[in-house]
Amino acid sequence: MKVEAYIHSLGGSDHHQHVLGEAEILERIGDNLYLAAYNGVRYTAIFNIFVGRYFVDDVYGVQGTK
């Protein structure tokens, strides 16, 4: 499913700033751990219940190409 998610690398140099981008959630792979696709690459993601959004880690969570 396509979602608006917070993308780690889009935050800029101010680590407290979060920027939304479009990602695709491919599957659940663990407890609050998801496989997401962003720009043709697969990454890990989590869902934050407090803000109701996914957070895609496109910096440290690389899982391969889509």
N, C-alpha and C positions, 0 to 999 in steps of 0.2 A: 504494500500500500504506500502511496506517495504521501508524504507529510512535510510540514514546515518544521524543521528541527534546528537546534542550535548546533552550528558547525565550529569545532574547536579552532581551526586555523583562521576563521573569519573574524575572530575577536580582536585582532591587531595587537599592538604592544601593551595595551592596557588590559591585563588579564581579568579585570573585573567587568569588562564590556563583553556582552554576548550578542552575536548577530545571527539572525535566522537565514536559512537557506533551504532549498528543496532537496530532500533525500527520499530514498525508497527503503522501507523496512522489509527485508526479505524473509526473515524467520527469527523465532526465539531460539537461542542456543544455550540458555542457562537461566538461573534466577535473576531476573531483571538484567539480562544480557541479551542483546539482539545483534543480528547481522544486518548491516545497512549498506546501501550503495549510494555513493555520491561521486559525481563526475566519472562514472564508469569503473570505479574501484570499490572494493568491499572493505568495510571498516566495522569495528565493534561500536555498539551504541548502548546507552542505558535510557530508561524512562524515568523522569523526575515527576513523581505524583504531586508534588507541591506546586509546580508551575504547569503541569499537564503537557509537557513537551519531551521529545527525545533529544538527547545530547549525543552527537556523532563525533567520535574521536578520530579525526582524519590526520592526526599528527603521530600518535603512538599506537593506534589500534588498527594498523593496516593488516588486512586479511588476504589480499590478492585482487586480481582483476575480475570484473563481472563477466 
